[in-house]
Amino acid sequence: MTEVDFWLIDTDQPAGVADGLWQLLDPAERARTSGAGPERRRRFTVAHGAVRQVVGARLGVSPAEVVWECGPNGKPEAAGAAGLRVSWSASDGLAVLALAGGRPVGVDVERIHAPRTAERMAARWFPFEEARSVAEPAEPAERAARFTALWCRREALVKAYGGRLTQAFGVSVAGSPPVSVADPGGLGRGSATLCDVPVPGPFRAAVAALGDSPIHVNSRVWQAH
């Protein structure tokens, strides 16, 4: 059993909180906000600053001292983390962070898509059985929620393997959680375990970890300080 710490981060914080977290970001993170509007800049700053606070506390270093190393497809990991694996995601005013010891992990959060967009994307990108399951519910809102949940699983899987989203469209992530993915196709080698994670509001989220042993998700809420 692998313990995964799952952090909920409300990125709609007051300007004073964002200003304090801005001081923790490295030059590359600050550069990514260049040209962004005030809301997008604030949410980005809070998400990345909060991630630094949580990871820094786990590593026993100050948040500003956390150094990110990126894999071939841009997946960040904390340098010198002694086996700690990290993944995070953000959508509108909500960000999520997953931490696991010794096991690659991926996480994704998405605001529920508009029904028409969800149905169109499912028909185009999902395996047949998944696309059919999205189309089954009578209510458009349920179809949209089902699509978004499957999309989150797929994104989390991609992040766990450190691959690209296009490599995962042929991989089935359907089924009652936890879902075992035995064949990741072009994403990589070895199996993975997927589960949905409850989050507040009009969002869906999922966590993936490489390997077939079970995972236990510990949900926590980040508090500004």
Disulfide bonds with the S-S distance in Angstrom:
none
